[in-house]
Amino acid sequence: MAKRRLIDDPHRDREADKYANPIPSREYILEILTQGGSPVSFEQIATALNLGDEEQLEALRRRLRAMERDGQIIFNRHGDYGLAEKMDLVRGRVVGHPDGFGFLIPDEGGDDLFLSPKQMRSVLHGDRALACVLGVDRRGRREGAVVEVLERAHQRIVGRFHLEHGLGSVIPSNSRITQDIAVPPEHRGGATINQIVEVEIIEQPSKSSQPIGRIVNVLGDHMAPGMEVDIAVRSYDLPHEWPLAVLQETAPLTAEVPEAAKQGRIDLRSTPLVTIDGEDARDFDDAVYCEPHGKGWVLLVAIADVSTYVSRNTALDQHAHLRGTSVYFPGRVLPMLPEILSNGLCSLNPHVDRLCLVAELIITHTGQVKSHRFFEGIMRSAARLTYTEVAAAVVERNVKTRSQVKTVLPQLEELHSLYKVMRARRDKRGAIDFDTTETKIEFGRTGKIDRIVPLVRNDAHRMIEEFMVAANVAAAEFLLDKKIAALYRVHAGPSVEKLADLRDFLAEMGLSLGGGDEPEPKHYAQLLDKVRERPDARLIQTVLLRSLSQAVYSPDNTGHFGLAYEAYTHFTSPIRRYPDLLVHRAIRHLVAGGRAEDFAYSHGDMLNAGAHCSTTERRADEATRDAMDWLKCEFMQDKVGEVFEGIITSVTGFGLFVELKDIYVEGLVHITNLGKDYFHFDPIKHRMLGERTKTVYRLADPISVKVVRVDLNEKKIDFELAEADNTAVDTKDKPRKRSRQRKKA
């Protein structure tokens, strides 16, 4: 192996900034292993780098162990280090399924690996692992085998304590964790049957044994108000307490910006920037302002300058990275940053000085962003406005509301005029605009659900969204132009398999999707517009939406399919999203005159950050969905036996998922409750077909159901067809004449 010198490491300066003693960079070590051509020993690596000092050798050992944990290299049985990719191993995050199997989501992207229930014995949902590819199973999926667990996701798990024949166990509340945790008698902690407990894992699962734990916290009975959030927080290992080091770092902060921090910034305090958010918002990330400029406009999007207060590698930064995102539960928020920052110093509250990072966009009269620049500013929000009052003032032109906001009304009118031309350009560009419904839970005085209501989006919502998208695109273009390591928000188009299934489905409907083998967003948008007035529009939209993948964070920009942009990032919410904070650091580094190669983060750093932030985003979504499901079950407990109208939201091999109209609660009609017939699942046409009767139940069909069971422990609601229900259609998909049995909820 050829001799190397630390001084030749291309990333030496970056490593010197991090460590007092020189340490070889990950990239340099990977280069050595690549050129070596085969696995090599620690001594060979140290010799190749000409390392002899004990401190340097210890630093190398730690770096190699860290690279092992991240799955970049493998320490084999012969005591040598090799490249994971050369060993045909895939590293990624394990995603469990309630039925016992799971998937390995590769860090590097690509198709998921199917993990059989046997392979899932040694891992839990959320673990990071290395797996080898065994082949392709009978359903055409790549199948894998777990080779090594890189990182355990769970040290503690919350669930329901169960006792049977003297043997104690905890049944995890997270349905993706299908292994019960055995609890020996000496570790029961006074828990009684069916109590909600928190168990610490003292032995992780293996191929031959289940996990073993000890109960460290009895949360109480599962019907207590607020218990659903406590369960979700602990089930998904959401950090919910501030470490002492974070509290010590934030203790000196006050609600006022230090005078020294205002120096050297462009002063925008006389510019009437305004924040526009929901009525119950407490942190304000963004403020906007625009004015005529030539034949177009200049738009200012001012974003809270969080990166000034959250410095890299501090305890505050490390914990913000750990959280990854703020988590919004019904009635409770777990913020990414402590309240002194999230609701105070970093929040663009009205009539107080705040630091900001500003995107200045020059926009033509046709809505095209002609140019952009970024700068550090100091601002003072002129007003804290809500979507409701802005829409009332500029769209509905309500006289009373216009009078209430008269000091900033000309500014709002200008913003709305700009929005209309930008929206027209968006529609022309062909961005996909799915019509989905979000809901909000309203609580009564006792802490129980009063009702579930849809969130209505108006022009003010869409206006702010359009401006934020424009700022995000500008940030992405700026970072790409400077070739600096950064995180992008990437959204892939449909896979070959999903596209084939989609085209088969559309052909059955007498429709087609343009674009051939590589459809563009505009083809989706055109089809959505074409079917908007059809009675089966919801069905078609749902199938189109499900053909697309989930957006993720990555340092490798591959564009955003849904928004129809070649480059997109998240810049506008650094108070609640860690990727935005990283983007701010990159922009501020460049604005200050720094070079891309001098930036503190490497491509590898961003790769790891992107994978972590994508995971924390999914974790937050799953946790809030879990809490919502629990609350909805609680809401439906006194409605067993009642009949409701609903819509089929999913068709599976075991039955139909139905969402009830007006109350937005979903439950299952099991296949055994579909009638006296043999029903067969057709995944291409998203329907269930009766063998004898030819009865069809199809995605997005209306249906009448009766609530027959509500299970709080499983967070499941079971329906059966209402007695007088004839909502199924024949094979020609024509509605039958019927009389519906209705009962007021």
C-alpha positions in Angstrom: 0.0 0.0 0.0 1.4 3.4 -1.1 2.6 5.7 1.6 0.5 8.8 2.3 1.0 12.0 4.3 -1.6 13.8 6.4 -0.5 17.0 4.7 -1.8 15.6 1.4 -5.3 15.1 2.8 -7.5 17.5 0.7 -9.7 18.1 3.7 -6.9 18.7 6.2 -7.9 22.3 6.9 -11.5 21.3 7.7 -10.3 18.6 10.1 -7.8 21.0 11.7 -10.7 23.3 12.5 -12.5 20.4 14.3 -9.7 18.8 16.1 -6.6 20.0 18.0 -4.5 17.1 16.6 -4.5 16.3 12.9 -6.8 13.4 12.0 -7.3 11.9 8.5 -10.7 12.8 7.0 -13.2 10.1 6.1 -12.8 10.9 2.4 -9.0 10.3 2.7 -9.5 7.0 4.5 -12.0 5.8 1.9 -9.6 6.8 -0.9 -6.9 4.7 0.8 -9.2 1.7 1.1 -10.4 2.0 -2.5 -6.9 2.1 -3.9 -5.8 -0.8 -1.7 -8.1 -3.1 -3.6 -8.9 -5.4 -0.7 -9.7 -5.2 3.0 -6.7 -4.0 5.1 -5.7 -4.0 8.8 -5.6 -1.1 11.2 -1.8 -1.3 11.2 -1.7 -1.1 7.4 -3.8 2.0 7.4 -1.7 3.6 10.1 1.5 2.7 8.2 0.1 4.1 5.0 -0.6 7.4 6.7 2.7 7.3 8.5 1.1 7.6 11.9 3.1 6.7 14.9 2.1 9.1 17.6 -0.3 7.4 20.1 -2.7 10.3 20.1 -2.9 10.1 16.3 -3.4 6.3 16.4 -6.2 6.7 19.0 -7.9 9.4 16.8 -7.7 7.0 13.8 -9.3 4.2 15.9 -12.2 6.5 16.9 -12.7 7.6 13.3 -12.7 4.1 12.0 -15.3 3.1 14.7 -17.4 6.1 13.7 -17.2 5.0 10.0 -18.2 1.5 11.1 -21.3 2.9 12.9 -22.3 4.8 9.8 -21.9 1.8 7.7 -19.2 3.3 5.4 -16.7 0.5 6.3 -16.9 -3.1 7.7 -14.6 -4.6 10.3 -14.5 -8.3 9.1 -13.8 -11.5 11.0 -10.2 -11.4 9.9 -9.7 -8.0 11.7 -9.5 -6.0 8.5 -11.4 -3.0 7.3 -13.1 -3.0 4.0 -15.6 -0.9 2.0 -19.2 -1.8 2.6 -20.1 -1.1 -1.0 -17.4 -3.4 -2.2 -18.9 -6.2 -0.1 -22.3 -5.7 -1.8 -23.8 -4.6 1.5 -26.6 -2.1 1.8 -26.8 0.3 4.8 -30.0 1.9 5.8 -32.9 2.4 8.3 -35.2 -0.5 9.2 -38.9 0.3 8.8 -41.1 -2.3 10.5 -44.6 -3.3 9.4 -47.4 -4.2 11.9 -47.6 -7.7 10.3 -44.1 -8.6 11.4 -42.0 -8.1 8.2 -40.1 -4.9 7.4 -37.9 -3.0 4.9 -34.4 -1.6 4.9 -34.5 1.9 3.4 -31.1 2.4 1.8 -29.2 5.6 2.9 -27.9 6.0 -0.7 -31.4 5.8 -2.2 -32.7 3.1 -4.6 -35.1 0.3 -4.1 -36.0 -0.9 -0.5 -34.9 -4.3 0.7 -37.7 -6.6 2.0 -36.9 -8.1 5.4 -38.9 -11.2 6.3 -40.3 -11.7 9.8 -37.3 -14.1 10.4 -34.9 -11.3 9.5 -36.8 -8.8 11.7 -36.2 -10.9 14.8 -32.8 -9.2 15.5 -33.9 -5.7 14.8 -36.6 -3.2 15.8 -38.3 -0.5 13.8 -35.9 2.5 13.4 -32.6 0.6 13.8 -29.9 1.2 11.3 -28.4 -1.9 9.8 -26.2 -3.4 7.1 -27.9 -6.1 4.9 -26.9 -8.2 2.0 -29.2 -8.9 -1.0 -30.4 -12.4 -1.0 -32.3 -12.1 -4.3 -35.8 -11.4 -5.5 -38.9 -12.9 -3.8 -42.0 -14.2 -5.5 -43.5 -10.8 -5.6 -40.6 -9.3 -7.4 -39.1 -7.4 -4.3 -35.4 -7.3 -3.5 -35.0 -9.4 -0.4 -32.3 -8.9 2.2 -30.7 -10.5 5.2 -29.5 -8.4 8.2 -25.7 -8.7 8.5 -25.0 -6.3 11.3 -26.9 -3.8 13.4 -25.1 -0.4 13.2 -27.2 1.6 15.6 -30.1 0.8 17.9 -33.0 3.2 17.7 -34.6 2.4 21.0 -33.3 2.4 24.5 -36.8 2.9 26.0 -40.2 1.8 24.7 -43.6 2.7 25.9 -46.5 0.2 25.9 -49.1 -1.7 27.8 -48.0 -4.0 30.6 -49.3 -7.6 30.2 -49.2 -10.5 32.6 -50.0 -14.1 31.7 -49.2 -17.2 33.7 -46.8 -15.2 35.8 -44.8 -14.0 32.8 -44.7 -10.2 32.3 -44.3 -8.4 29.0 -44.8 -5.0 27.5 -46.8 -4.7 24.3 -45.3 -1.7 22.4 -47.8 1.1 21.6 -45.9 1.6 18.3 -47.5 -0.9 16.0 -44.4 -1.0 13.9 -42.6 -2.7 16.8 -44.1 -6.2 16.7 -41.8 -7.9 19.3 -43.1 -7.8 22.9 -40.5 -6.9 25.5 -40.1 -9.6 28.2 -40.0 -8.2 31.8 -38.6 -10.4 34.5 -40.4 -10.3 37.9 -37.6 -8.2 39.5 -37.9 -5.5 36.9 -41.7 -4.9 36.9 -41.5 -1.7 38.9 -44.9 -2.1 40.6 -46.8 -2.0 37.3 -50.2 -3.6 37.1 -52.0 -5.2 34.2 -53.0 -2.9 31.3 -51.2 0.1 32.7 -49.2 2.2 30.3 -45.5 1.9 31.2 -42.1 2.9 29.9 -39.6 0.0 29.7 -35.8 0.3 29.3 -34.3 -2.3 27.1 -31.5 -4.1 28.9 -31.0 -6.8 26.2 -31.6 -6.0 22.5 -33.3 -8.6 20.4 -31.2 -11.3 18.6 -32.0 -14.0 16.1 -32.8 -16.4 18.9 -34.2 -14.2 21.7 -36.7 -11.4 22.2 -35.8 -8.1 23.8 -35.7 -8.0 27.6 -36.4 -4.9 29.7 -37.1 -3.3 33.0 -40.0 -0.9 33.7 -38.6 2.5 34.7 -41.8 4.6 34.6 -45.5 3.9 35.1 -47.3 6.5 33.1 -50.8 5.6 34.3 -54.1 4.4 32.8 -54.5 4.8 29.1 -57.7 6.8 29.3 -56.2 9.7 31.2 -56.4 13.1 29.3 -53.2 13.9 27.4 -52.0 10.3 27.7 -52.1 9.9 23.9 -49.3 12.5 23.5 -47.2 11.0 26.3 -47.5 7.6 24.7 -46.6 8.9 21.2 -43.7 10.9 22.5 -42.2 7.8 24.2 -43.2 5.3 21.6 -41.3 7.2 18.9 -38.4 8.2 21.2 -39.0 11.9 20.7 -36.6 14.0 22.7 -38.9 16.0 25.1 -36.6 17.3 27.8 -33.8 19.9 27.6 -30.4 18.7 28.7 -28.7 20.7 31.4 -26.0 21.8 29.0 -28.7 23.3 26.7 -30.3 25.1 29.6 -27.0 26.5 30.6 -26.2 27.8 27.1 -29.6 29.5 26.8 -29.7 30.9 30.3 -28.0 34.2 29.4 -30.4 34.9 26.5 -33.1 37.6 26.8 -36.0 38.5 24.6 -34.1 41.5 23.2 -31.5 41.4 20.4 -28.0 42.4 21.7 -26.8 45.7 20.2 -23.6 44.1 19.0 -25.5 41.6 17.0 -27.2 44.4 15.0 -23.9 45.8 13.6 -23.0 45.3 9.9 -26.5 44.4 8.8 -28.9 46.1 6.4 -31.5 48.0 8.4 -35.1 47.1 7.4 -36.8 48.4 10.5 -38.6 51.1 8.6 -39.8 48.6 5.9 -43.3 47.4 6.8 -42.6 43.7 6.7 -45.5 41.6 8.0 -46.0 38.1 9.3 -49.1 36.1 8.1 -49.8 32.9 10.0 -52.6 30.8 11.6 -54.6 32.1 14.6 -52.9 29.7 17.0 -49.3 30.2 15.7 -46.8 31.1 18.4 -43.5 31.2 16.5 -43.1 33.3 13.4 -40.4 32.2 11.0 -41.1 34.5 8.0 -42.1 38.0 7.1 -42.9 39.4 3.6 -42.9 42.8 1.9 -43.1 43.8 -1.8 -43.2 47.0 -3.8 -43.4 47.9 -7.5 -40.0 47.7 -9.3 -39.9 48.7 -12.9 -42.7 46.8 -14.6 -42.6 44.2 -11.9 -41.9 43.9 -8.2 -39.2 43.5 -5.6 -40.2 40.9 -3.0 -38.5 40.6 0.4 -38.8 37.3 2.2 -37.2 37.8 5.7 -36.5 34.7 7.7 -35.6 34.5 11.3 -31.8 34.3 11.6 -31.6 31.3 13.9 -28.0 30.4 12.9 -26.7 33.5 14.6 -27.9 32.2 18.0 -27.4 28.4 17.4 -23.7 27.9 16.7 -22.3 24.7 15.2 -21.3 22.0 17.6 -22.7 23.6 20.7 -25.0 21.6 23.1 -27.9 23.6 21.7 -27.0 22.7 18.1 -26.4 19.1 18.9 -29.8 18.8 20.6 -31.6 20.7 17.7 -30.0 18.2 15.3 -31.2 15.3 17.5 -34.7 16.6 17.4 -34.5 17.5 13.7 -37.9 19.2 13.7 -40.6 20.6 15.9 -43.4 18.1 16.4 -47.0 19.5 16.5 -49.5 17.4 18.4 -53.1 18.4 19.0 -52.9 20.8 21.8 -49.1 20.4 22.4 -45.9 21.2 20.6 -42.4 19.8 21.1 -40.2 22.6 19.7 -36.9 22.0 18.1 -35.5 25.0 20.0 -36.1 26.2 23.6 -38.9 28.6 24.0 -36.6 31.6 24.6 -35.6 31.2 21.0 -38.6 29.6 19.3 -41.2 32.0 20.7 -38.9 34.8 21.7 -35.5 35.9 20.3 -35.9 34.1 16.9 -39.6 34.7 16.4 -40.4 37.7 14.2 -42.8 39.2 16.8 -44.4 42.5 15.9 -42.8 45.9 16.8 -39.5 44.5 18.2 -36.1 44.3 16.6 -35.2 40.9 15.2 -32.2 39.5 13.2 -33.1 38.1 9.8 -31.6 36.5 6.7 -33.3 38.0 3.7 -34.0 36.7 0.2 -34.6 39.7 -2.1 -36.3 38.6 -5.4 -36.7 40.8 -8.5 -39.9 39.6 -10.2 -41.2 40.5 -13.6 -44.8 41.5 -14.5 -45.3 37.9 -15.7 -44.2 36.4 -12.3 -40.8 35.3 -13.3 -38.0 35.6 -10.7 -35.4 37.6 -12.8 -32.7 37.8 -10.1 -32.1 37.3 -6.4 -29.7 38.1 -3.6 -29.3 37.2 0.0 -28.2 39.5 2.9 -28.2 39.7 6.7 -30.7 42.2 8.0 -32.3 43.7 11.1 -36.1 44.1 10.9 -39.1 45.1 13.0 -42.4 43.4 12.0 -45.1 46.0 11.3 -48.0 43.6 12.1 -48.8 40.0 13.1 -51.6 39.1 10.7 -53.6 35.9 10.3 -54.6 34.1 7.1 -58.3 34.7 7.9 -58.1 38.5 8.2 -55.8 38.9 5.2 -58.2 36.9 3.0 -61.1 38.9 4.4 -59.3 42.2 3.7 -57.9 41.6 0.1 -60.1 38.9 -1.3 -63.5 39.3 0.3 -62.8 43.1 0.8 -64.6 43.1 4.1 -65.0 46.8 5.2 -64.4 46.1 8.9 -61.3 44.0 8.4 -59.9 46.5 5.9 -60.3 49.2 8.5 -58.5 47.1 11.1 -55.5 46.5 8.9 -55.5 49.9 7.2 -51.9 50.7 8.2 -50.6 47.8 6.1 -53.5 47.5 3.6 -51.6 49.0 0.6 -48.8 46.5 1.3 -51.3 43.6 1.4 -53.0 44.6 -1.8 -49.5 44.7 -3.5 -48.6 41.3 -2.1 -51.9 39.9 -3.4 -51.4 41.4 -6.9 -47.9 39.8 -7.0 -49.3 36.5 -5.9 -51.9 36.4 -8.7 -49.3 36.7 -11.4 -46.9 34.2 -9.7 -49.8 31.7 -9.3 -50.7 32.1 -13.0 -47.0 31.3 -13.9 -47.0 28.3 -11.5 -50.1 26.9 -13.2 -48.5 27.5 -16.6 -45.3 25.7 -15.5 -47.3 22.6 -14.6 -46.7 22.2 -10.8 -48.9 19.4 -9.4 -51.7 20.7 -7.1 -53.4 17.9 -5.3 -56.6 18.8 -3.5 -56.2 17.2 -0.1 -58.0 17.8 3.2 -56.1 18.4 6.5 -58.0 18.3 9.8 -57.8 19.9 13.2 -59.0 18.6 16.5 -60.9 20.9 18.8 -61.0 20.1 22.5 -63.7 20.7 25.0 -63.2 22.0 28.6 -62.5 18.5 29.9 -59.7 17.9 27.5 -61.8 15.5 25.4 -62.4 15.9 21.7 -65.3 18.2 20.9 -65.1 17.9 17.2 -62.8 17.3 14.2 -62.9 20.0 11.6 -61.2 20.5 8.2 -58.6 23.2 7.7 -59.8 25.5 5.0 -57.1 27.0 2.8 -57.7 30.5 1.4 -55.8 32.8 -0.9 -53.7 34.1 2.0 -52.4 30.6 2.7 -51.6 30.1 -1.0 -50.0 33.5 -1.2 -47.5 32.9 1.6 -46.9 29.4 0.3 -46.1 30.9 -3.2 -43.6 33.4 -1.7 -41.9 30.8 0.5 -41.5 28.4 -2.5 -40.0 31.3 -4.5 -37.5 32.0 -1.7 -36.6 28.3 -1.4 -36.0 28.0 -5.1 -33.8 31.1 -5.0 -31.8 29.6 -2.1 -31.3 26.3 -3.9 -30.1 28.1 -7.1 -27.7 30.2 -5.0 -26.2 27.2 -3.3 -25.9 25.2 -6.5 -24.2 28.1 -8.2 -21.6 28.4 -5.5 -21.1 24.6 -5.4 -21.2 24.5 -1.6 -22.2 21.4 0.4 -25.8 21.8 1.3 -29.1 20.0 1.8 -31.8 20.0 -1.0 -35.4 18.9 -0.8 -35.6 16.3 -3.5 -38.7 14.6 -4.8 -38.4 11.8 -7.4 -40.9 11.1 -10.1 -42.7 7.8 -10.3 -40.6 4.6 -10.5 -40.9 2.3 -13.5 -43.1 -0.1 -11.6 -45.4 2.5 -10.2 -45.7 4.2 -13.6 -46.6 0.9 -15.3 -49.3 0.2 -12.6 -50.6 3.8 -13.0 -50.9 3.5 -16.8 -52.7 0.2 -16.5 -55.2 1.8 -14.1 -55.7 4.9 -16.2 -56.3 2.7 -19.3 -59.2 1.0 -17.5 -60.6 4.5 -16.9 -60.3 5.5 -20.5 -57.5 7.9 -19.6 -53.8 8.3 -20.3 -50.8 10.2 -18.8 -48.6 12.1 -21.2 -44.8 12.0 -21.2 -44.2 8.4 -22.2 -41.6 6.6 -20.0 -40.6 9.9 -18.4 -43.7 12.0 -17.6 -43.2 15.5 -16.3 -45.1 17.3 -13.6 -47.1 19.2 -16.2 -48.5 15.9 -17.5 -49.8 15.1 -14.0 -51.2 18.6 -13.7 -52.9 18.4 -17.1 -54.6 15.1 -16.2 -55.7 16.4 -12.9 -57.3 19.4 -14.6 -58.9 17.2 -17.2 -60.7 15.0 -14.6 -61.5 17.6 -12.0 -65.3 17.6 -12.8 -65.6 13.8 -13.1 -67.4 12.0 -10.3 -64.4 9.7 -9.9 -62.0 12.6 -9.7 -61.0 11.8 -6.1 -60.2 8.2 -7.1 -57.9 9.3 -9.9 -56.2 12.0 -7.8 -55.5 9.4 -5.1 -54.0 7.0 -7.5 -51.8 9.7 -9.1 -50.6 10.9 -5.6 -49.7 7.3 -4.6 -47.6 6.8 -7.7 -45.1 9.4 -6.4 -42.4 8.9 -3.8 -41.9 10.8 -0.6 -39.7 13.9 -0.6 -36.4 13.6 1.3 -33.4 15.7 2.2 -30.2 15.1 0.2 -26.9 16.9 -0.7 -27.3 15.5 -4.2 -29.8 17.7 -6.0 -32.1 15.7 -8.3 -34.9 18.3 -8.5 -38.4 18.4 -7.1 -40.9 16.6 -9.3 -44.1 17.7 -7.5 -43.2 21.4 -7.7 -41.7 21.2 -11.2 -38.4 22.8 -10.1 -34.9 21.6 -11.1 -33.6 22.7 -7.7 -35.4 23.2 -4.4 -34.4 23.5 -0.7 -35.9 24.4 2.6 -34.8 27.9 3.7 -37.9 29.4 5.3 -38.4 27.6 8.6 -35.1 27.4 10.6 -37.0 27.7 13.9 -38.7 24.3 13.4 -36.6 22.4 10.8 -32.9 21.6 11.2 -32.3 21.3 7.4 -33.3 25.0 7.1 -30.7 25.9 9.8 -28.0 24.1 7.8 -29.1 26.0 4.6 -28.8 29.3 6.5 -25.3 28.4 7.7 -24.2 27.8 4.1 -25.8 31.0 2.8 -24.3 33.1 5.7 -20.9 31.6 5.0 -21.1 32.7 1.4 -22.6 36.1 2.1 -19.7 36.7 4.5 -17.3 36.1 1.6 -16.4 32.5 2.5 -15.4 29.9 -0.2 -17.3 26.7 -0.7 -14.2 24.6 0.0 -13.8 26.4 3.4 -17.3 25.5 4.6 -17.3 23.6 7.9 -19.5 20.8 6.4 -18.5 18.2 3.8 -20.7 16.4 1.3 -20.5 13.3 3.6 -21.6 15.4 6.6 -24.6 16.6 4.6 -25.4 13.1 3.4 -25.6 11.9 7.0 -27.6 15.0 8.1 -30.0 14.5 5.2 -30.7 10.9 6.1 -31.1 11.8 9.8 -33.5 14.8 9.1 -35.5 12.7 6.7 -35.9 10.1 9.4 -36.9 12.7 12.1 -39.4 14.1 9.7 -41.0 10.7 9.2 -40.8 10.0 12.9 -42.7 13.2 13.7 -45.4 12.4 11.1 -45.9 8.9 12.5 -46.0 10.1 16.1 -48.6 12.8 15.4 -50.6 10.4 13.3 -50.5 7.9 16.2 -51.8 10.5 18.7 -54.5 11.5 16.2 -55.6 7.9 15.8 -55.8 7.4 19.5 -57.9 10.6 19.9 -60.2 9.6 17.1 -60.7 6.2 18.6 -61.6 7.9 21.9 -64.0 10.2 20.0 -65.8 7.2 18.4 -66.2 5.1 21.6 -69.7 6.2 22.3 -70.7 5.8 18.6 -70.6 2.0 18.3 -73.8 0.9 16.5 -74.3 4.1 14.6 -74.4 4.4 10.8 -72.3 6.9 8.8 -71.7 7.8 5.2 -68.1 7.4 4.1 -65.6 7.2 1.3 -63.3 4.3 0.6 -59.8 5.7 1.1 -57.8 2.5 0.6 -58.4 -1.0 -0.8 -56.1 -3.8 0.5 -56.0 -7.6 0.4 -57.7 -7.8 3.8 -60.5 -5.2 3.3 -61.5 -1.6 2.8 -60.4 1.5 4.8 -63.2 4.0 5.0 -63.1 7.6 6.0 -66.4 8.9 7.5 -67.7 12.1 6.0 -67.8 15.3 8.0 -65.9 13.8 11.0 -62.8 12.5 9.1 -62.3 9.3 11.1 -61.0 6.2 9.3 -61.7 2.6 10.0 -61.6 -0.9 8.4 -64.3 -3.0 6.8 -62.7 -6.4 6.9 -63.0 -8.6 3.9 -65.1 -11.1 5.9 -67.7 -8.3 6.4 -68.2 -7.6 2.7 -71.0 -10.2 2.2 -71.4 -13.8 1.3 -69.0 -14.1 -1.6 -65.3 -14.7 -2.3 -63.7 -11.3 -2.8 -60.5 -10.8 -4.6 -58.2 -7.8 -4.4 -57.2 -6.1 -7.6 -54.2 -3.8 -6.9 -54.0 -2.4 -10.4 -57.6 -1.2 -10.4 -57.6 -0.5 -6.7 -60.8 -2.5 -6.1 -62.2 -5.6 -4.4 -64.2 -7.8 -6.8 -66.8 -10.4 -5.7 -66.3 -13.8 -7.5 -70.0 -14.8 -7.6 -71.9 -11.5 -7.4 -69.4 -9.5 -9.4 -69.8 -6.8 -6.7 -67.1 -4.1 -6.8 -65.8 -2.0 -4.0 -63.4 0.6 -5.4 -61.1 3.3 -4.1 -63.0 6.6 -3.6 -66.4 5.0 -3.8 -69.1 6.3 -1.4 -70.2 3.7 1.1 -72.5 3.4 4.2 -71.0 1.7 7.2 -71.9 0.9 10.8 -69.4 1.3 13.7 -69.0 -2.2 15.3 -65.8 -2.0 17.4 -63.4 0.6 18.8 -60.1 -0.6 20.2 -58.1 2.0 22.0 -55.2 -0.3 22.7 -54.7 -1.1 19.0 -55.9 2.3 17.9 -58.3 0.7 15.4 -61.9 1.2 14.4 -63.9 -1.6 12.8 -66.9 -1.1 10.5 -69.3 -3.3 8.7 -71.6 -2.6 5.8 -74.8 -0.9 6.9 -77.8 -3.3 6.4 -79.4 -1.3 3.6 -76.0 -0.5 1.9 -75.9 -1.2 -1.8 -73.1 1.3 -2.5 -70.9 -1.2 -4.4 -71.0 -1.0 -8.2 -71.1 -3.7 -10.9 -68.1 -4.5 -13.0 -69.0 -1.7 -15.4 -68.5 0.7 -12.4 -72.0 2.1 -12.7 -73.7 3.1 -9.5 -76.7 0.9 -8.6 -80.0 2.5 -7.7 -80.3 2.2 -3.9 -81.9 3.7 -0.8 -79.3 4.6 1.8 -79.9 4.1 5.5 -79.0 7.3 7.2 -78.6 8.1 10.9 -77.6 11.5 12.2 -74.3 11.4 14.2 
